[in-house]
Amino acid sequence: MTSTPAMKKEDQVFRQDILGSRRFSNYFWAVVVTIGGTGFFLASLSSYTGTNFLPFANPLELIFLPQGLAMGLYGTAGILLATYLWLTIVWNLGSGYNEFDKATKEVKIFRWGFPGKNRNVQLTCKLDDVQAVKVTLKEGLNPKRAIYLRVKGMRDIPLTRVGQPISLSSLETQAAELVRFLGVPLEGL
């Protein structure tokens, strides 16, 4: 009588971590918009008060009406946009994980959202309801490369991050690993 080796915990759970808004590009644009918005606002403030708040420029030559006022409006809009960008980074919007557990026979899709009543976005379904893994590729001016989970009685569930498209090799690797783990067909390639 032979005994089969017990499956390890790692063999029963497949987890994909999803990168949210804490990407280099978001940090870059948040810094650029913060510097630009602050510069415009300080130039406007300098033209209004007659005090130079920008040592590397001479905003005192600006007439407050209409130039200084317009720069103040642009600066305020830039500061508000920068605040939004920094808050999305702090809250790490869109980050989370996809977890497929053979032991509990569940699929958990979790993402962080905006603060409030529905901050945690979590979707749970049965592993037996998973019909296929679907891959979509759309090239061109606005490329889209995504992996979806096809589940009975539900819309296709996106599994990849939002934003810049992932590379083709990474997309193929992720989809192949998921298909191998779940034992379901791959659609779309």
C-alpha positions in Angstrom: 0.0 0.0 0.0 1.5 3.3 -1.1 0.6 6.6 0.4 0.4 9.7 -1.7 2.4 12.7 -0.4 0.3 15.4 1.1 0.0 18.6 -1.0 1.9 21.4 0.5 0.1 24.6 1.4 2.0 26.4 -1.5 0.6 23.9 -4.0 -2.9 24.6 -2.9 -2.8 28.4 -3.1 -2.0 30.5 -6.1 -1.6 34.2 -5.3 -0.9 37.2 -7.6 -0.1 40.5 -6.1 -1.4 43.5 -8.0 0.5 46.8 -8.2 -1.7 49.8 -7.6 -1.0 53.5 -7.9 2.5 53.3 -6.3 4.3 53.2 -9.6 7.3 55.3 -10.7 5.2 57.1 -13.3 2.7 58.3 -10.7 5.5 59.5 -8.4 7.1 61.3 -11.3 3.9 63.1 -12.4 3.0 64.0 -8.8 6.4 65.7 -8.3 6.2 67.5 -11.7 2.7 68.8 -11.1 3.5 69.8 -7.5 6.6 71.8 -8.6 4.7 73.4 -11.5 1.6 74.3 -9.5 3.6 75.7 -6.6 5.7 77.8 -9.0 2.6 79.3 -10.7 1.0 80.0 -7.4 4.1 81.6 -5.9 4.5 83.8 -9.1 0.9 84.9 -8.7 1.4 85.6 -5.0 4.6 87.6 -5.8 2.9 89.8 -8.3 0.0 90.5 -5.9 2.1 91.3 -2.8 5.2 92.9 -4.5 7.5 90.4 -2.7 9.6 88.0 -4.7 8.9 84.5 -3.5 10.8 82.9 -6.4 14.5 83.6 -6.1 15.4 82.1 -9.5 12.8 84.2 -11.4 11.5 87.8 -11.4 7.7 87.5 -11.0 7.5 91.2 -9.9 7.5 92.2 -13.5 4.0 90.5 -13.8 1.0 92.7 -13.6 -1.5 91.1 -11.2 -4.5 91.7 -13.4 -4.7 89.7 -15.7 -1.4 87.8 -15.7 -0.9 87.2 -12.0 -4.6 86.2 -11.5 -4.4 83.7 -14.4 -1.2 82.2 -13.0 -2.9 82.0 -9.6 -5.8 80.1 -11.1 -3.4 77.7 -12.9 -1.3 77.3 -9.8 -4.4 76.5 -7.7 -5.5 73.9 -10.3 -2.0 72.4 -10.3 -1.9 72.2 -6.5 -5.3 70.5 -6.4 -4.3 68.0 -9.1 -1.1 67.3 -7.3 -3.0 66.8 -4.0 -5.2 64.2 -5.8 -2.2 62.4 -7.3 -0.4 62.3 -3.9 -3.6 61.0 -2.2 -4.0 58.2 -4.8 -0.4 57.2 -4.0 -0.9 57.3 -0.3 -4.1 55.3 -0.5 -2.4 52.9 -3.0 -5.6 52.8 -5.1 -6.0 49.7 -7.2 -3.5 47.5 -5.4 -4.5 44.2 -4.0 -4.3 40.5 -4.9 -5.9 37.6 -6.7 -6.0 34.4 -4.6 -7.0 31.0 -5.9 -7.3 28.4 -3.0 -7.8 24.7 -3.8 -8.2 23.9 -0.1 -11.2 26.2 0.5 -12.2 26.0 -3.2 -12.5 29.7 -3.4 -11.3 32.6 -5.6 -10.7 35.9 -3.8 -10.2 39.1 -5.8 -9.3 42.0 -3.5 -8.5 45.7 -4.4 -8.1 48.9 -2.4 -10.5 51.7 -3.4 -11.1 55.3 -2.2 -11.6 55.8 1.5 -15.1 55.5 2.7 -17.8 52.9 3.2 -16.6 50.7 0.3 -12.8 51.1 0.7 -12.2 47.4 0.3 -13.4 45.9 -2.9 -13.6 42.1 -2.5 -15.1 39.5 -4.8 -15.4 35.9 -3.8 -16.6 33.0 -5.9 -16.3 29.2 -6.0 -13.4 27.7 -7.7 -15.7 25.2 -9.4 -17.6 28.1 -11.1 -14.4 29.2 -13.0 -14.9 28.3 -16.7 -11.8 29.7 -18.4 -9.0 32.3 -18.4 -9.5 34.9 -21.1 -6.6 37.0 -22.6 -7.4 40.1 -24.6 -4.9 41.9 -26.8 -5.6 45.2 -28.5 -2.6 46.9 -30.1 -2.5 50.4 -31.7 -2.6 53.9 -30.3 -4.2 52.8 -27.0 -3.0 49.2 -26.4 -4.8 47.0 -24.0 -3.4 43.7 -22.7 -5.4 42.0 -19.9 -6.3 38.7 -18.3 -9.9 38.0 -17.3 -11.5 35.2 -15.3 -14.6 33.8 -16.9 -17.0 32.7 -14.1 -20.5 31.1 -14.4 -23.3 33.6 -14.0 -20.9 36.6 -13.7 -19.3 39.1 -16.1 -15.6 38.5 -16.9 -13.5 39.5 -14.0 -10.3 41.5 -14.8 -7.2 40.1 -13.0 -4.5 42.5 -14.3 -3.7 46.0 -13.0 -5.1 49.2 -14.5 -2.8 51.6 -16.3 0.1 50.9 -18.6 -0.2 47.6 -20.4 1.9 44.7 -19.2 4.5 43.1 -21.5 3.4 40.3 -23.8 5.9 37.8 -22.2 4.6 38.7 -18.7 1.0 38.4 -19.9 1.7 34.9 -21.4 3.6 33.8 -18.3 0.8 34.9 -15.9 -2.0 33.4 -18.0 -0.1 30.1 -18.4 0.6 29.8 -14.7 -3.0 30.5 -13.9 -4.4 28.0 -16.5 -2.0 25.3 -15.2 -3.0 25.9 -11.6 -6.8 26.0 -12.3 -6.9 23.3 -15.0 -9.2 25.4 -17.2 -8.9 26.3 -20.9 -7.2 29.5 -22.1 -9.3 31.7 -24.4 -8.2 34.6 -26.7 -4.7 33.6 -27.8 
